[in-house]
Amino acid sequence: MKTHEIQSWLQERAPANLLASPPEIALYDDEAVIVLPLVTAELDEALADEQLRAAERALIVRRREETRPWRMKQARELQPKLGRAVAWGMRAGASAALFSTRSVPVMTRLGRTERDVLDTLVAAGVADTRSAALAYAVRAFAAEHIDWLDEVREAIAQVDQVRGRLKLTRRAGAPTVVESDE
């Protein structure tokens, strides 16, 4: 299934007044992440920013519990069609939360300096383990460099589009070789 097909499939089956727009779909080799943009009409937009964010997060928590059986049913039907696990998230206004996403081990070699950073985060109570400290460091990097990461992702998408066009372009025969007199 393609992204737009998954979006349509979910919109047809979604409970009334759940989705504000089509679901956001990210397909990875091992999982499909579906973020449901929630209708936020019940939220008071006049609230101060901090209060509004708290209300958005509360809405996400409430909708997560309300839609659990529906999401589980959709995942059971989608997983065989996609050939990968389905993970869920929700977005309400400027707040978003991912849940039920896969956590996979990543092998890496770190030098003493990098391990010292992780151990400092553990010693400070920021994380319980080196693994959690590394995840924290990655999230901190992503938050600090979100614009740069978006730019890189956009460039990668453009390269993928060019690669896709090159694979589709049929060529008749071998390219001609231009010989020079040098």
MIMARZA-876710 format. One record per residue: residue number from 1; residue in three letters; z, y, x of N, C-alpha, C in turn. Coordinates in nm, 3 decimals, decimal comma. Each point is the difference from the previous one (the first is absolute). Example, Ala and Ser with C-alpha at 12.3 -4.5 7.8 and 13.67 -1.06 7.14 Angstrom:
REM residues 2
+-----+--------+---------+---------+---------+---------+---------+---------+---------+---------+---------+
! num ! residu !      nz !      ny !      nx !     caz !     cay !     cax !      cz !      cy !      cx !
+-----+--------+---------+---------+---------+---------+---------+---------+---------+---------+---------+
!   1 !    ALA !   0,780 !  -0,569 !   1,319 !   0,000 !   0,119 !  -0,089 !   0,000 !   0,120 !   0,090 !
!   2 !    SER !  -0,072 !   0,105 !  -0,035 !   0,006 !   0,119 !   0,082 !   0,073 !   0,109 !  -0,077 !
+-----+--------+---------+---------+---------+---------+---------+---------+---------+---------+---------+
This chain:
REM residues 182
+-----+--------+---------+---------+---------+---------+---------+---------+---------+---------+---------+
! num ! residu !      nz !      ny !      nx !     caz !     cay !     cax !      cz !      cy !      cx !
+-----+--------+---------+---------+---------+---------+---------+---------+---------+---------+---------+
!   1 !    MET !   0,000 !  -0,119 !   0,084 !   0,000 !   0,119 !  -0,084 !   0,000 !   0,125 !   0,088 !
!   2 !    LYS !  -0,071 !   0,100 !  -0,043 !  -0,003 !   0,128 !   0,070 !   0,111 !   0,089 !  -0,055 !
!   3 !    THR !   0,032 !   0,103 !   0,075 !   0,109 !   0,090 !  -0,036 !  -0,015 !   0,055 !  -0,141 !
!   4 !    HIS !  -0,117 !   0,049 !  -0,035 !  -0,018 !   0,059 !  -0,134 !   0,013 !  -0,107 !  -0,109 !
!   5 !    GLU !  -0,037 !  -0,123 !   0,031 !   0,015 !  -0,108 !  -0,097 !   0,149 !  -0,032 !  -0,024 !
!   6 !    ILE !   0,077 !   0,001 !   0,107 !   0,144 !  -0,024 !  -0,011 !   0,064 !   0,112 !  -0,082 !
!   7 !    GLN !  -0,040 !   0,124 !   0,028 !   0,053 !   0,114 !  -0,074 !  -0,027 !  -0,015 !  -0,149 !
!   8 !    SER !  -0,124 !  -0,029 !  -0,036 !  -0,037 !  -0,017 !  -0,141 !   0,077 !  -0,115 !  -0,063 !
!   9 !    TRP !   0,008 !  -0,111 !   0,072 !   0,069 !  -0,119 !  -0,049 !   0,146 !   0,033 !  -0,033 !
!  10 !    LEU !   0,065 !   0,074 !   0,090 !   0,141 !   0,035 !  -0,022 !   0,016 !   0,102 !  -0,113 !
!  11 !    GLN !  -0,089 !   0,099 !  -0,005 !   0,010 !   0,101 !  -0,104 !  -0,015 !  -0,061 !  -0,139 !
!  12 !    GLU !  -0,086 !  -0,100 !  -0,014 !  -0,019 !  -0,066 !  -0,129 !   0,126 !  -0,074 !  -0,044 !
!  13 !    ARG !   0,080 !  -0,046 !   0,094 !   0,116 !  -0,082 !  -0,029 !   0,133 !   0,076 !   0,006 !
!  14 !    ALA !  -0,003 !   0,124 !   0,047 !   0,124 !   0,077 !   0,021 !   0,065 !   0,038 !  -0,133 !
!  15 !    PRO !   0,132 !   0,001 !  -0,002 !   0,069 !   0,048 !  -0,120 !  -0,039 !   0,145 !  -0,029 !
!  16 !    ALA !   0,003 !   0,036 !  -0,128 !  -0,034 !   0,137 !  -0,039 !   0,093 !   0,099 !   0,068 !
!  17 !    ASN !  -0,053 !   0,114 !   0,037 !   0,076 !   0,110 !   0,061 !   0,066 !  -0,035 !   0,132 !
!  18 !    LEU !  -0,057 !  -0,096 !   0,073 !   0,053 !  -0,033 !   0,133 !  -0,076 !   0,075 !   0,108 !
!  19 !    LEU !  -0,133 !  -0,008 !  -0,003 !  -0,082 !   0,053 !   0,107 !  -0,050 !   0,141 !  -0,028 !
!  20 !    ALA !   0,018 !   0,089 !   0,098 !  -0,051 !   0,136 !  -0,011 !  -0,146 !   0,007 !   0,045 !
!  21 !    SER !  -0,041 !  -0,095 !   0,084 !  -0,136 !  -0,006 !   0,053 !  -0,023 !  -0,143 !   0,050 !
!  22 !    PRO !  -0,120 !  -0,030 !   0,048 !  -0,025 !  -0,137 !   0,046 !   0,097 !  -0,039 !   0,113 !
!  23 !    PRO !   0,038 !  -0,126 !   0,005 !   0,088 !  -0,046 !   0,109 !  -0,066 !   0,021 !   0,136 !
!  24 !    GLU !   0,083 !   0,024 !   0,099 !  -0,049 !   0,014 !   0,138 !   0,003 !  -0,140 !   0,062 !
!  25 !    ILE !  -0,112 !  -0,044 !   0,054 !  -0,013 !  -0,135 !   0,053 !  -0,029 !   0,007 !   0,150 !
!  26 !    ALA !   0,076 !  -0,074 !   0,078 !  -0,027 !  -0,015 !   0,143 !  -0,009 !  -0,149 !   0,029 !
!  27 !    LEU !  -0,116 !  -0,043 !   0,047 !  -0,022 !  -0,142 !   0,030 !   0,012 !  -0,024 !   0,150 !
!  28 !    TYR !   0,086 !  -0,093 !   0,035 !   0,021 !  -0,041 !   0,139 !  -0,034 !  -0,148 !   0,011 !
!  29 !    ASP !  -0,009 !  -0,050 !   0,121 !  -0,034 !  -0,142 !   0,018 !   0,100 !  -0,092 !  -0,068 !
!  30 !    ASP !   0,128 !   0,036 !   0,002 !   0,103 !  -0,090 !  -0,050 !   0,064 !   0,044 !  -0,131 !
!  31 !    GLU !  -0,037 !   0,119 !  -0,050 !   0,065 !   0,046 !  -0,122 !  -0,079 !   0,114 !  -0,064 !
!  32 !    ALA !   0,016 !   0,012 !  -0,131 !  -0,055 !   0,112 !  -0,076 !   0,119 !   0,084 !  -0,046 !
!  33 !    VAL !   0,001 !   0,128 !   0,033 !   0,109 !   0,088 !  -0,040 !  -0,051 !   0,087 !  -0,115 !
!  34 !    ILE !   0,069 !  -0,010 !  -0,112 !  -0,039 !   0,074 !  -0,121 !   0,111 !   0,100 !  -0,031 !
!  35 !    VAL !  -0,036 !   0,128 !   0,001 !   0,096 !   0,106 !  -0,033 !  -0,038 !   0,055 !  -0,137 !
!  36 !    LEU !   0,095 !  -0,006 !  -0,091 !  -0,022 !   0,046 !  -0,137 !   0,043 !   0,146 !  -0,013 !
!  37 !    PRO !  -0,093 !   0,093 !  -0,027 !   0,036 !   0,140 !  -0,022 !   0,057 !   0,015 !  -0,141 !
!  38 !    LEU !   0,125 !   0,036 !  -0,009 !   0,071 !   0,002 !  -0,128 !  -0,022 !   0,129 !  -0,078 !
!  39 !    VAL !   0,000 !  -0,013 !  -0,132 !   0,001 !   0,116 !  -0,088 !   0,137 !   0,066 !   0,017 !
!  40 !    THR !   0,000 !   0,131 !   0,025 !   0,126 !   0,071 !   0,025 !   0,030 !   0,105 !  -0,106 !
!  41 !    ALA !  -0,059 !  -0,014 !  -0,118 !   0,016 !   0,101 !  -0,106 !   0,146 !   0,022 !  -0,036 !
!  42 !    GLU !   0,082 !  -0,103 !   0,013 !   0,141 !   0,013 !  -0,038 !   0,084 !   0,078 !   0,101 !
!  43 !    LEU !  -0,056 !   0,027 !   0,117 !   0,075 !   0,073 !   0,103 !  -0,007 !   0,150 !  -0,025 !
!  44 !    ASP !   0,109 !   0,067 !   0,028 !   0,008 !   0,145 !  -0,017 !  -0,052 !   0,066 !   0,127 !
!  45 !    GLU !  -0,120 !   0,053 !  -0,005 !  -0,063 !   0,062 !   0,117 !   0,073 !   0,126 !   0,045 !
!  46 !    ALA !   0,087 !   0,053 !  -0,083 !   0,072 !   0,124 !   0,034 !   0,119 !  -0,027 !   0,092 !
!  47 !    LEU !   0,031 !  -0,125 !   0,026 !   0,112 !  -0,034 !   0,088 !  -0,027 !   0,049 !   0,142 !
!  48 !    ALA !   0,107 !   0,024 !   0,074 !  -0,014 !   0,034 !   0,142 !  -0,062 !  -0,119 !   0,071 !
!  49 !    ASP !  -0,066 !   0,025 !   0,114 !  -0,071 !  -0,106 !   0,072 !   0,085 !  -0,126 !   0,022 !
!  50 !    GLU !   0,120 !   0,018 !   0,050 !   0,087 !  -0,114 !   0,030 !   0,035 !  -0,078 !  -0,127 !
!  51 !    GLN !   0,027 !   0,072 !  -0,109 !   0,032 !  -0,066 !  -0,126 !  -0,122 !  -0,071 !  -0,058 !
!  52 !    LEU !  -0,117 !   0,063 !   0,014 !  -0,123 !  -0,062 !  -0,049 !  -0,030 !  -0,129 !   0,077 !
!  53 !    ARG !   0,017 !   0,003 !   0,133 !  -0,022 !  -0,122 !   0,080 !   0,096 !  -0,110 !  -0,043 !
!  54 !    ALA !   0,125 !   0,035 !  -0,026 !   0,098 !  -0,099 !  -0,046 !  -0,042 !  -0,057 !  -0,136 !
!  55 !    ALA !  -0,050 !   0,084 !  -0,089 !  -0,046 !  -0,046 !  -0,131 !  -0,123 !  -0,090 !   0,015 !
!  56 !    GLU !  -0,090 !   0,033 !   0,092 !  -0,118 !  -0,083 !   0,026 !   0,043 !  -0,137 !   0,051 !
!  57 !    ARG !   0,093 !  -0,002 !   0,096 !   0,048 !  -0,128 !   0,054 !   0,069 !  -0,083 !  -0,109 !
!  58 !    ALA !   0,076 !   0,066 !  -0,087 !   0,066 !  -0,071 !  -0,110 !  -0,103 !  -0,059 !  -0,096 !
!  59 !    LEU !  -0,107 !   0,074 !  -0,026 !  -0,108 !  -0,050 !  -0,086 !  -0,064 !  -0,124 !   0,062 !
!  60 !    ILE !  -0,024 !   0,005 !   0,131 !  -0,058 !  -0,115 !   0,069 !   0,091 !  -0,122 !  -0,013 !
!  61 !    VAL !   0,129 !   0,018 !   0,021 !   0,095 !  -0,112 !  -0,011 !  -0,002 !  -0,057 !  -0,142 !
!  62 !    ARG !   0,000 !   0,087 !  -0,099 !   0,000 !  -0,044 !  -0,139 !  -0,128 !  -0,075 !  -0,035 !
!  63 !    ARG !  -0,115 !   0,057 !   0,036 !  -0,129 !  -0,064 !  -0,030 !  -0,017 !  -0,131 !   0,079 !
!  64 !    ARG !   0,056 !  -0,004 !   0,119 !  -0,008 !  -0,124 !   0,078 !   0,066 !  -0,114 !  -0,077 !
!  65 !    GLU !   0,119 !   0,026 !  -0,052 !   0,071 !  -0,104 !  -0,076 !  -0,071 !  -0,031 !  -0,132 !
!  66 !    GLU !  -0,047 !   0,102 !  -0,068 !  -0,066 !  -0,020 !  -0,130 !  -0,129 !  -0,081 !   0,013 !
!  67 !    THR !  -0,071 !   0,019 !   0,111 !  -0,132 !  -0,064 !   0,015 !   0,004 !  -0,128 !   0,081 !
!  68 !    ARG !   0,117 !  -0,041 !   0,044 !   0,009 !  -0,119 !   0,086 !  -0,074 !  -0,122 !  -0,059 !
!  69 !    PRO !   0,027 !  -0,040 !  -0,125 !  -0,072 !  -0,117 !  -0,054 !  -0,152 !   0,022 !  -0,004 !
!  70 !    TRP !  -0,043 !   0,119 !  -0,039 !  -0,143 !   0,030 !  -0,006 !  -0,062 !  -0,009 !   0,140 !
!  71 !    ARG !   0,066 !   0,062 !   0,101 !  -0,054 !  -0,003 !   0,136 !  -0,006 !  -0,142 !   0,054 !
!  72 !    MET !   0,102 !  -0,080 !  -0,028 !   0,000 !  -0,139 !   0,047 !  -0,116 !  -0,078 !  -0,062 !
!  73 !    LYS !  -0,024 !   0,021 !  -0,128 !  -0,111 !  -0,068 !  -0,068 !  -0,134 !   0,042 !   0,061 !
!  74 !    GLN !  -0,017 !   0,131 !   0,023 !  -0,125 !   0,049 !   0,057 !  -0,019 !  -0,056 !   0,141 !
!  75 !    ALA !   0,106 !  -0,004 !   0,078 !  -0,009 !  -0,051 !   0,136 !  -0,041 !  -0,148 !  -0,001 !
!  76 !    ARG !   0,060 !  -0,078 !  -0,090 !  -0,036 !  -0,143 !  -0,009 !  -0,149 !  -0,018 !  -0,031 !
!  77 !    GLU !  -0,056 !   0,088 !  -0,081 !  -0,142 !  -0,010 !  -0,034 !  -0,090 !   0,056 !   0,110 !
!  78 !    LEU !   0,046 !   0,106 !   0,065 !  -0,082 !   0,065 !   0,103 !  -0,003 !  -0,075 !   0,133 !
!  79 !    GLN !   0,111 !  -0,058 !   0,040 !   0,007 !  -0,061 !   0,133 !  -0,108 !  -0,104 !   0,026 !
!  80 !    PRO !  -0,027 !  -0,092 !  -0,094 !  -0,110 !  -0,095 !   0,026 !  -0,137 !   0,068 !   0,006 !
!  81 !    LYS !  -0,019 !   0,104 !  -0,081 !  -0,129 !   0,071 !   0,001 !  -0,022 !   0,075 !   0,131 !
!  82 !    LEU !   0,108 !   0,053 !   0,056 !  -0,011 !   0,079 !   0,123 !   0,018 !  -0,084 !   0,126 !
!  83 !    GLY !   0,061 !  -0,116 !  -0,015 !   0,025 !  -0,084 !   0,116 !   0,105 !   0,055 !   0,093 !
!  84 !    ARG !   0,092 !   0,076 !  -0,055 !   0,107 !   0,060 !   0,081 !   0,116 !   0,039 !  -0,091 !
!  85 !    ALA !   0,114 !   0,023 !   0,059 !   0,119 !   0,040 !  -0,075 !  -0,020 !   0,139 !  -0,058 !
!  86 !    VAL !   0,068 !   0,028 !  -0,111 !  -0,004 !   0,131 !  -0,063 !   0,137 !   0,065 !   0,015 !
!  87 !    ALA !   0,001 !   0,122 !   0,051 !   0,123 !   0,077 !   0,015 !  -0,012 !   0,124 !  -0,089 !
!  88 !    TRP !   0,113 !   0,052 !  -0,043 !   0,001 !   0,110 !  -0,096 !   0,075 !   0,121 !   0,053 !
!  89 !    GLY !  -0,036 !   0,113 !  -0,057 !   0,069 !   0,125 !   0,024 !  -0,025 !   0,092 !  -0,118 !
!  90 !    MET !   0,073 !   0,111 !  -0,004 !  -0,020 !   0,098 !  -0,107 !   0,008 !   0,140 !   0,059 !
!  91 !    ARG !  -0,073 !   0,091 !  -0,064 !   0,003 !   0,142 !   0,039 !   0,030 !   0,081 !  -0,125 !
!  92 !    ALA !   0,095 !   0,092 !   0,013 !   0,033 !   0,094 !  -0,108 !   0,007 !   0,138 !   0,064 !
!  93 !    GLY !  -0,097 !   0,085 !  -0,033 !  -0,003 !   0,132 !   0,062 !  -0,016 !  -0,012 !   0,150 !
!  94 !    ALA !   0,091 !   0,063 !   0,075 !  -0,006 !  -0,004 !   0,145 !   0,080 !  -0,116 !   0,059 !
!  95 !    SER !   0,061 !  -0,082 !  -0,084 !   0,082 !  -0,111 !   0,047 !  -0,076 !  -0,131 !  -0,014 !
!  96 !    ALA !   0,018 !  -0,088 !   0,097 !  -0,064 !  -0,131 !  -0,006 !   0,093 !  -0,103 !   0,060 !
!  97 !    ALA !  -0,015 !  -0,123 !  -0,045 !   0,078 !  -0,111 !   0,053 !  -0,085 !  -0,125 !  -0,002 !
!  98 !    LEU !   0,003 !  -0,073 !   0,111 !  -0,064 !  -0,130 !   0,006 !   0,109 !  -0,105 !  -0,012 !
!  99 !    PHE !  -0,029 !  -0,107 !  -0,072 !   0,093 !  -0,110 !  -0,008 !  -0,079 !  -0,129 !  -0,001 !
! 100 !    SER !   0,063 !  -0,105 !   0,035 !  -0,058 !  -0,134 !   0,008 !  -0,117 !  -0,008 !   0,098 !
! 101 !    THR !  -0,001 !   0,086 !   0,102 !  -0,104 !  -0,011 !   0,102 !   0,044 !  -0,102 !   0,104 !
! 102 !    ARG !  -0,096 !  -0,057 !   0,068 !   0,029 !  -0,102 !   0,100 !   0,060 !   0,062 !   0,124 !
! 103 !    SER !   0,092 !  -0,071 !   0,058 !   0,057 !   0,038 !   0,128 !  -0,039 !  -0,111 !   0,098 !
! 104 !    VAL !  -0,078 !   0,036 !   0,099 !  -0,050 !  -0,102 !   0,091 !   0,044 !   0,031 !   0,143 !
! 105 !    PRO !   0,026 !  -0,104 !   0,077 !   0,037 !   0,023 !   0,140 !  -0,121 !   0,049 !   0,079 !
! 106 !    VAL !   0,027 !   0,088 !   0,093 !  -0,104 !   0,051 !   0,088 !   0,048 !  -0,021 !   0,143 !
! 107 !    MET !  -0,077 !  -0,072 !   0,075 !   0,038 !  -0,026 !   0,139 !  -0,041 !   0,120 !   0,085 !
! 108 !    THR !   0,089 !   0,043 !   0,085 !  -0,030 !   0,112 !   0,088 !   0,081 !  -0,015 !   0,127 !
! 109 !    ARG !  -0,048 !   0,059 !   0,103 !   0,074 !   0,003 !   0,126 !   0,044 !   0,144 !   0,022 !
! 110 !    LEU !   0,128 !   0,017 !   0,020 !   0,055 !   0,133 !   0,022 !   0,067 !   0,005 !   0,136 !
! 111 !    GLY !  -0,022 !   0,112 !   0,067 !   0,066 !   0,021 !   0,128 !   0,146 !   0,041 !  -0,020 !
! 112 !    ARG !   0,071 !   0,013 !   0,109 !   0,142 !   0,034 !  -0,004 !   0,023 !   0,132 !  -0,074 !
! 113 !    THR !  -0,083 !   0,100 !   0,024 !   0,017 !   0,131 !  -0,063 !  -0,011 !  -0,010 !  -0,152 !
! 114 !    GLU !  -0,100 !  -0,074 !  -0,047 !  -0,019 !  -0,016 !  -0,145 !   0,115 !  -0,079 !  -0,062 !
! 115 !    ARG !   0,045 !  -0,105 !   0,070 !   0,113 !  -0,079 !  -0,051 !   0,127 !   0,084 !  -0,005 !
! 116 !    ASP !   0,017 !   0,090 !   0,098 !   0,116 !   0,090 !   0,000 !   0,000 !   0,089 !  -0,124 !
! 117 !    VAL !  -0,119 !   0,047 !  -0,040 !  -0,010 !   0,083 !  -0,120 !   0,045 !  -0,081 !  -0,122 !
! 118 !    LEU !  -0,051 !  -0,122 !  -0,012 !   0,040 !  -0,085 !  -0,113 !   0,150 !  -0,029 !   0,002 !
! 119 !    ASP !   0,052 !  -0,030 !   0,118 !   0,143 !  -0,030 !   0,011 !   0,086 !   0,123 !  -0,033 !
! 120 !    THR !  -0,049 !   0,118 !   0,033 !   0,072 !   0,124 !  -0,035 !   0,004 !   0,017 !  -0,151 !
! 121 !    LEU !  -0,112 !  -0,027 !  -0,067 !  -0,003 !   0,010 !  -0,146 !   0,097 !  -0,101 !  -0,064 !
! 122 !    VAL !   0,007 !  -0,119 !   0,058 !   0,094 !  -0,100 !  -0,051 !   0,143 !   0,045 !   0,025 !
! 123 !    ALA !   0,029 !   0,047 !   0,120 !   0,135 !   0,044 !   0,035 !   0,044 !   0,118 !  -0,086 !
! 124 !    ALA !  -0,094 !   0,086 !  -0,037 !   0,033 !   0,117 !  -0,082 !   0,015 !  -0,035 !  -0,147 !
! 125 !    GLY !  -0,033 !  -0,124 !  -0,036 !   0,012 !  -0,040 !  -0,140 !  -0,120 !   0,037 !  -0,085 !
! 126 !    VAL !  -0,108 !   0,046 !   0,062 !  -0,121 !   0,034 !  -0,073 !  -0,066 !  -0,128 !  -0,051 !
! 127 !    ALA !   0,015 !  -0,106 !   0,078 !  -0,059 !  -0,129 !  -0,035 !   0,098 !  -0,111 !   0,039 !
! 128 !    ASP !  -0,016 !  -0,115 !  -0,067 !   0,088 !  -0,114 !   0,029 !  -0,051 !  -0,086 !   0,114 !
! 129 !    THR !  -0,131 !  -0,001 !   0,019 !  -0,062 !  -0,086 !   0,101 !  -0,109 !   0,076 !   0,072 !
! 130 !    ARG !  -0,047 !  -0,057 !   0,111 !  -0,114 !   0,060 !   0,069 !  -0,122 !   0,003 !  -0,091 !
! 131 !    SER !  -0,017 !  -0,104 !  -0,079 !  -0,114 !  -0,005 !  -0,092 !   0,006 !   0,115 !  -0,099 !
! 132 !    ALA !   0,117 !   0,025 !  -0,058 !   0,016 !   0,111 !  -0,095 !  -0,016 !   0,133 !   0,071 !
! 133 !    ALA !   0,045 !   0,008 !   0,125 !  -0,015 !   0,124 !   0,078 !  -0,147 !   0,028 !   0,029 !
! 134 !    LEU !  -0,076 !  -0,104 !   0,030 !  -0,143 !   0,019 !   0,024 !  -0,070 !   0,046 !  -0,127 !
! 135 !    ALA !   0,036 !  -0,061 !  -0,114 !  -0,059 !   0,042 !  -0,127 !   0,034 !   0,147 !  -0,027 !
! 136 !    TYR !   0,123 !   0,040 !   0,029 !   0,043 !   0,140 !  -0,018 !  -0,085 !   0,092 !   0,089 !
! 137 !    ALA !  -0,020 !  -0,040 !   0,126 !  -0,077 !   0,082 !   0,093 !  -0,146 !   0,015 !  -0,047 !
! 138 !    VAL !  -0,057 !  -0,108 !  -0,052 !  -0,137 !   0,006 !  -0,050 !  -0,008 !   0,094 !  -0,120 !
! 139 !    ARG !   0,097 !  -0,011 !  -0,093 !   0,001 !   0,090 !  -0,117 !   0,017 !   0,145 !   0,043 !
! 140 !    ALA !   0,086 !   0,024 !   0,099 !   0,022 !   0,137 !   0,049 !  -0,129 !   0,055 !   0,061 !
! 141 !    PHE !  -0,071 !  -0,082 !   0,078 !  -0,127 !   0,042 !   0,057 !  -0,099 !   0,033 !  -0,110 !
! 142 !    ALA !  -0,009 !  -0,088 !  -0,100 !  -0,095 !   0,020 !  -0,110 !   0,030 !   0,128 !  -0,075 !
! 143 !    ALA !   0,129 !   0,029 !  -0,024 !   0,037 !   0,122 !  -0,072 !  -0,033 !   0,124 !   0,082 !
! 144 !    GLU !   0,022 !  -0,007 !   0,130 !  -0,024 !   0,114 !   0,089 !  -0,149 !   0,026 !   0,020 !
! 145 !    HIS !  -0,080 !  -0,105 !  -0,005 !  -0,143 !   0,013 !   0,032 !  -0,089 !  -0,039 !  -0,117 !
! 146 !    ILE !   0,043 !   0,026 !  -0,121 !  -0,074 !  -0,042 !  -0,119 !  -0,140 !   0,060 !  -0,004 !
! 147 !    ASP !  -0,015 !   0,126 !   0,036 !  -0,133 !   0,063 !  -0,003 !  -0,094 !  -0,066 !   0,099 !
! 148 !    TRP !   0,049 !  -0,026 !   0,120 !  -0,081 !  -0,065 !   0,103 !  -0,038 !  -0,140 !  -0,045 !
! 149 !    LEU !   0,095 !  -0,076 !  -0,054 !  -0,030 !  -0,136 !  -0,047 !  -0,103 !   0,001 !  -0,112 !
! 150 !    ASP !   0,010 !   0,097 !  -0,092 !  -0,100 !   0,012 !  -0,107 !  -0,138 !   0,027 !   0,058 !
! 151 !    GLU !  -0,006 !   0,086 !   0,101 !  -0,127 !   0,032 !   0,065 !  -0,060 !  -0,123 !   0,067 !
! 152 !    VAL !   0,084 !  -0,077 !   0,068 !  -0,047 !  -0,122 !   0,066 !  -0,048 !  -0,101 !  -0,104 !
! 153 !    ARG !   0,074 !  -0,016 !  -0,109 !  -0,041 !  -0,094 !  -0,105 !  -0,134 !   0,041 !  -0,060 !
! 154 !    GLU !  -0,019 !   0,130 !  -0,019 !  -0,127 !   0,050 !  -0,054 !  -0,115 !  -0,028 !   0,097 !
! 155 !    ALA !   0,025 !   0,019 !   0,129 !  -0,104 !  -0,027 !   0,100 !  -0,033 !  -0,150 !   0,003 !
! 156 !    ILE !   0,102 !  -0,084 !  -0,011 !  -0,023 !  -0,145 !  -0,002 !  -0,081 !  -0,039 !  -0,123 !
! 157 !    ALA !   0,030 !   0,061 !  -0,114 !  -0,075 !  -0,029 !  -0,123 !  -0,147 !   0,040 !   0,016 !
! 158 !    GLN !  -0,025 !   0,112 !   0,068 !  -0,138 !   0,043 !   0,022 !  -0,073 !  -0,098 !   0,093 !
! 159 !    VAL !   0,069 !  -0,047 !   0,102 !  -0,060 !  -0,099 !   0,091 !  -0,031 !  -0,128 !  -0,077 !
! 160 !    ASP !   0,092 !  -0,043 !  -0,087 !  -0,022 !  -0,119 !  -0,082 !  -0,122 !   0,017 !  -0,091 !
! 161 !    GLN !  -0,019 !   0,121 !  -0,055 !  -0,117 !   0,026 !  -0,085 !  -0,129 !  -0,012 !   0,080 !
! 162 !    VAL !   0,000 !   0,054 !   0,121 !  -0,119 !  -0,008 !   0,085 !  -0,027 !  -0,146 !   0,035 !
! 163 !    ARG !   0,104 !  -0,075 !   0,036 !  -0,018 !  -0,142 !   0,031 !  -0,058 !  -0,074 !  -0,121 !
! 164 !    GLY !   0,050 !   0,032 !  -0,118 !  -0,050 !  -0,064 !  -0,121 !  -0,147 !   0,029 !  -0,024 !
! 165 !    ARG !  -0,041 !   0,124 !   0,025 !  -0,141 !   0,036 !  -0,017 !  -0,087 !  -0,071 !   0,103 !
! 166 !    LEU !   0,049 !  -0,011 !   0,122 !  -0,079 !  -0,066 !   0,104 !  -0,022 !  -0,147 !  -0,031 !
! 167 !    LYS !   0,099 !  -0,064 !  -0,058 !  -0,013 !  -0,142 !  -0,033 !  -0,100 !  -0,020 !  -0,114 !
! 168 !    LEU !  -0,012 !   0,098 !  -0,088 !  -0,089 !  -0,013 !  -0,116 !  -0,144 !   0,038 !   0,031 !
! 169 !    THR !  -0,021 !   0,071 !   0,110 !  -0,134 !   0,046 !   0,033 !  -0,078 !  -0,112 !   0,066 !
! 170 !    ARG !  -0,107 !  -0,045 !  -0,066 !  -0,084 !  -0,105 !   0,057 !  -0,105 !   0,065 !   0,090 !
! 171 !    ARG !  -0,023 !  -0,066 !   0,108 !  -0,101 !   0,048 !   0,093 !  -0,108 !  -0,106 !   0,013 !
! 172 !    ALA !  -0,124 !   0,042 !   0,002 !  -0,111 !  -0,092 !   0,014 !  -0,031 !  -0,016 !   0,147 !
! 173 !    GLY !   0,021 !  -0,118 !   0,051 !  -0,033 !  -0,028 !   0,141 !   0,095 !   0,064 !   0,097 !
! 174 !    ALA !  -0,028 !  -0,026 !   0,124 !   0,083 !   0,053 !   0,110 !  -0,033 !   0,148 !   0,022 !
! 175 !    PRO !   0,097 !   0,075 !   0,048 !  -0,028 !   0,143 !   0,029 !  -0,104 !   0,011 !   0,112 !
! 176 !    THR !  -0,078 !   0,105 !  -0,007 !  -0,100 !   0,023 !   0,105 !   0,068 !   0,056 !   0,122 !
! 177 !    VAL !  -0,050 !  -0,042 !   0,114 !   0,054 !   0,047 !   0,127 !  -0,094 !   0,106 !   0,054 !
! 178 !    VAL !   0,059 !   0,113 !   0,032 !  -0,078 !   0,110 !   0,056 !   0,016 !  -0,006 !   0,151 !
! 179 !    GLU !  -0,111 !  -0,021 !   0,070 !   0,007 !  -0,009 !   0,145 !  -0,027 !   0,137 !   0,060 !
! 180 !    SER !   0,070 !   0,027 !   0,106 !  -0,022 !   0,129 !   0,065 !  -0,075 !  -0,026 !   0,132 !
! 181 !    ASP !  -0,061 !   0,107 !   0,051 !  -0,077 !  -0,010 !   0,124 !   0,087 !   0,011 !   0,123 !
! 182 !    GLU !   0,126 !   0,022 !  -0,016 !   0,086 !   0,020 !   0,116 !   0,028 !  -0,125 !   0,075 !
+-----+--------+---------+---------+---------+---------+---------+---------+---------+---------+---------+
